[in-house]
Amino acid sequence: MHHFGVEAALEMLRAGIRRLNDFHGTLNSTESGYHETITAAYVRLIEGFLALFEAGVPLERQVDLLIESPLAERSVLLRFWSRELLMSARARAEWVPPDLAPLEVPRWGPPGNRL
């Protein structure tokens, strides 16, 4: 996203994940493989997270803080989607908006490192 922009990054991720799955023999179907809603949600959340930084904050520092943030929690998307909707065949195949809360970056920042 940093180098190519959000839309181009999302297209590259879509293609790359599908290729990786194909390489490993993972079927991209309504039950397995590529998941559009999860992929697009993370791209949107990361875009929002990076937008919180002032100009001049090194990308490496931004990535460090991203990894330390709630966005790195395995279950973060369940703040926005019910498990049933997120794991549905429809959400795997196409973008499905959240059903629990708007998709927004959780406000976070360790003491002394506020964004």
RAKA-V498044 format. One line per field, one symbol per residue. ss: DSSP state (h for helix, s for strand, l for the rest). burial: I if it has 24 or more other ideal C-beta (glycine too) atoms within 12 Angstrom, else O. Layout:
ss: ???
burial: ???
This chain:
ss: lllllhhhhhhhhhhhhhhhhhhllllllllllllhhhhhhhhhhhhhhhllllllllhhhhhhhhhhlhhhlllhhhhlllhhhhllhhhhhllllllllllllllllllllll
burial: IOOOOOOOOIOOIIOOIOOOOOOOOOOIOOOOIIIIIIIIIIIIIIIIIIOIIOOOOOOOOIOOIIOOIIIOOOOIIOIIIOOOOIOOOOIIOOOIOIOOOOIOIOOIOOOOOOI
